Structures are given as C-alpha cells and as structure tokens.
C-alpha cells in the first residue's frame, strides 16, 4: 500500500467505517511507515481534543511560528520526490 492510498482511507479508518480487509492493510502499513503513523496518531489526537470541546489558546508567537512551519512544509511537498 502506498502512502497516498493510506491517506485516502484515513477518515474511514478513524471513524471505524472500513471493511476488515482494508483495515488490516492500513494497520500493516502503519507498522512500517513512520510518516503515516505520525499523521494517523496526530489526526486521532486532534479529533479527541475537539471532541472534548476544549479550546486551547496559543500564544501569538507560537501561532505565528506554527503557521509559518506549516506553510513551509506544504510548499516543500509540492517539490517532493515521488512516493515509495
């Protein structure tokens, strides 16, 4: 399974709305792909935070640095090499 295929199924996986075969393939992918593991874990934790309905205020300097890092990372993906 390629990372792009994993990401297409991530929402259904996290919602538990996926067939057992695909679930097993996704979980096998998570065993060896650190990047997808981080994306999955971070997304799952983000969902949990929002479900708790807690608002976390970020200091302005941290918000600015985070936004800048995200923009830089996204721009880097446009020039990235093809997936494995």
N, C-alpha and C positions, 0 to 999 in steps of 0.2 A: 504494500500500500504506500502510495506517495503522500507527502505531507498535504498537498492540495486536496487529495481525496479525504484525508482525515478531517481537514478544516471544514469541508462541505457537510460532513456528518456530525460535527461537534455539537451543534444546538440540539439535535435529536438525541444524541448520546447523553448530554447533560440533563435533558428533560425525561430520559428513560423511555423514549418513544422510538425504539430501534429494535430490529429483529436480532435474535440471539447470534446468528452467524456474523452479522456486521459488527455487533458489539464485541464479539471475540476478536475479530480482525483489528478493530480500533484499539482494544486493550493490548493486543500483541504489539501493535505499532508503538504504543506508549512505553512499552518495556525497553525499547532500544532507541527511541527518538527523544532526546532530551528537550529539543525545542518545542515539539508538540506537547510533551509532558508539562512544560512550563506554561504554555498557552492554556492548556486544559485546566491545570491547577489554578492559575491566576483567574481565569474566567469563572470557574466554580466558586472561588472565594469572593469574587466581586459580586456574583449573584447572591451569595449568602449575606453579604454586607447590605445589599439593597433590600433583601427580604426582611432584614431586621429593622428597616426603615430608620436607620441611624444616619445622621448627616455628619460627616467628618469635614470640618473646615481646615483647609490647608493654608499655611502662611503664604502671603503673596510671593515671597522669593522662591519658595518651594514650588508653588503652582507655575511660576514663570519657567523655572528650570525643567520641570516635568514636561510642560508643553513644548519647550524647545527640544528636549530629548526625543519626544515622540515624533515631532516633525522631522528631525534629523534622521531618525530610524526609518521612517516611512519613505523619505527621499532616497535612502540607501537601498531600500528594497526595489525601487524602480530600476536600479543599475545592477542588481544582484545577478549572480550566475544561476543557471537553471537548477531545479531541484534534483535531489538524488534519485 
